[in-house]
Amino acid sequence: MLVTRRVTFASGHILRRPDWDDDRNREVFGACVGDHGHNYVLEVSVSGPVRAETGMVVNLRDLDRAVREAVVAKVDHRHLNRDVPFLRDRIPTTENVALAFWAELEERLARLPGSPRLERLRLVESENNAVEVTR
């Protein structure tokens, strides 16, 4: 069984490589080479058996708290390049951010009652762009 929780947050970022000149950065990253932000949607899906004592794979309150503490509290209304230690030295593309979130969440979620397993993480950057990481 798969259970999904959806959360939202807002963050700013810049897409650029410091070792490239402005022309090369603009060629690869376009308008995203300047400071800008997004209202992101994060979906986290976990799997596990339905626990007999609760009738749930995971208590959504626990799942929500874990996602908010492990990720959202660290990135909401923050600049991904400057303010988020686990994104340092990464270009904060949607792909890299999703992979970093997976790393932050995987062990944390496994410690919840019932040990739910992280199966899917979907990060929506805009109505036109989304990235999905699956096991």
N, C-alpha and C positions, 0 to 999 in steps of 0.2 A: 504494500500500500504506500502511496506517495502523498505527503501532506505539504502544501505550499503556503508560505506566508509572504505577504507583499508589504513593503515599507517604502517610504519616499524620503528624499533628502535633496538638498541643494548644495552644489560645490562649484568652485571656480578652478580653472586650470589653464595651462599654456602647453601647446604641443610644439616642441622644438628640441633640437639637439645642439648642445653648446659647442660641439666640435665642427658644426656646419655653419657656413655663412648665411646671411639673411636670405639670399636668393635661393639657395638649396633648400632651406627650411620652408620657405613659402611655396616652392615647387612641390614639395612632398606633403606638407601639412595645410596648405592653403591659408584661409583666413584664421584658422585655429592657432596660428603662431602668436597671436596676441592674446592678452588676458580676456577670458570670457567664461561664462558659467552655464550650468544646466540644472534643470529640475529632474533628477534621476528617479527611476523606479527600480527597486531591487526586489526580485522574487527569489526566495530560498526554498528549495524542496528537499525534504528528508524522507527516508523510508524506514520501515520497521514493522514489526508485527503489531497488531492491535492488542494492547495490554488488557488482560482480563479484568484487572481491578479498576481500570478507569474507562475502558471502552475507547481509548485513544492511542494513536501511535506516539504522540507527543502532546503535551498540554500547550496550546497555542500561546498562553501567557508566558510559559518558559521559553518557547521558541522565539517569540517576539523580544523578550528581554535579552536573550543571548545575541540575537542579531543586532539589536540596538547597542548593546554594550561593546560587542566585539568590533563592530564596523560603524554603524550610523553615528554614534556619539563622537567618533574620531574624525568623521569627514563632513558632517552636516555644517553648512555655513563656514566651511574652511576652504583654503586654497590647497589643492591636491599636491602641487609642486613644492610648496613651502611649509605647510603646516602638518603634514601627515607622515610620521616617521617610517611607517611600513611601505610608503611609496617613494621614499628618497632614492635617488639614482635610477628611477624608472621614468620613461616618458608616459604620462598618465592618459594613454589611449584607453578607450573603453575596454579593449582586450586586456591590457595590463592591469587595469583597475579590477576587472572581474577575477583575474587570476590571483591578485593580491587578496581580494576579499575571500576567495575560496580558502587560501592558506590561513587567513585569520579565523575563519569559521569552522573549518573541518574538525579540529580537535575539540574546540569549545562545545560544539553541538553534540559530539559523542559522549560528553560528560553529563548530559541531561538525563533525567530518569528515562529508562528504556533504551538508552544509548542509540538515539536515532542517527542514521547514516546520511551524510550530505550526498545527495544524488545529482542535484541540478541547481545552478545559480544563473539567473537571467538578469542582466543589467541593461536597462533601457536608458539611453542617453538623450534621445529625442524621439519624436514620433516616426522618424525615418531610420534611426540607428539603434540596434540592440545587439548584444553579444550574449551567447549562452555557453556555459561550461557544464559539461556532464561527465559523470563517472564513466 
